[in-house]
């Protein structure tokens, strides 16, 4: 017998796959989704890297600068 967590991840994967197939069939949604994904990538991934780099090069100590 499978656990409830296995159903959750299987269902989540199924819905993710269906969502991707629907997006690929409607090409105009890519015009909206790609800029949003790029914005999230730059805001959360690259700004975090800049913040860590700033902390490493900070001469005053190990305090986070914001």
C-alpha positions in Angstrom: 0.0 0.0 0.0 1.4 3.4 -0.9 1.7 6.3 1.5 -0.3 9.5 1.2 3.0 11.4 0.4 3.6 9.2 -2.6 0.1 10.1 -4.0 0.9 13.8 -3.3 4.1 13.8 -5.3 2.7 11.7 -8.1 -0.4 13.9 -8.5 1.8 17.0 -8.3 4.0 15.7 -11.1 1.0 14.8 -13.2 -0.6 18.3 -12.8 2.8 20.0 -13.5 3.2 18.0 -16.7 -0.4 18.8 -17.9 0.2 22.4 -17.1 3.4 22.5 -19.2 1.6 20.8 -22.1 -1.2 23.3 -22.0 1.3 26.2 -21.9 3.2 24.8 -24.9 0.0 24.5 -26.9 -0.9 28.1 -26.3 2.2 30.0 -27.6 1.0 33.4 -26.5 1.2 32.5 -22.9 4.9 32.0 -23.3 5.2 35.7 -24.0 3.8 36.3 -20.5 5.5 33.5 -18.6 9.1 33.8 -19.8 9.6 37.4 -18.6 8.0 36.5 -15.2 10.4 33.5 -14.8 13.4 35.7 -15.8 12.3 38.4 -13.3 12.0 35.8 -10.5 15.3 34.3 -11.4 17.1 37.7 -11.3 15.4 38.8 -8.1 15.8 35.7 -6.0 18.8 33.9 -7.3 21.2 36.6 -8.5 20.3 39.2 -5.8 21.0 36.6 -3.1 24.4 35.9 -4.7 25.1 39.7 -4.7 24.1 39.9 -1.1 26.4 37.1 0.0 29.2 38.5 -2.1 28.7 41.9 -0.4 28.8 40.2 3.0 32.1 38.5 2.2 33.7 41.7 1.0 32.3 43.8 3.9 35.2 45.1 6.0 33.1 46.0 9.0 32.3 42.5 10.1 29.9 39.7 9.5 26.7 41.7 9.5 24.2 41.5 6.6 23.9 44.7 4.8 20.5 45.6 3.4 
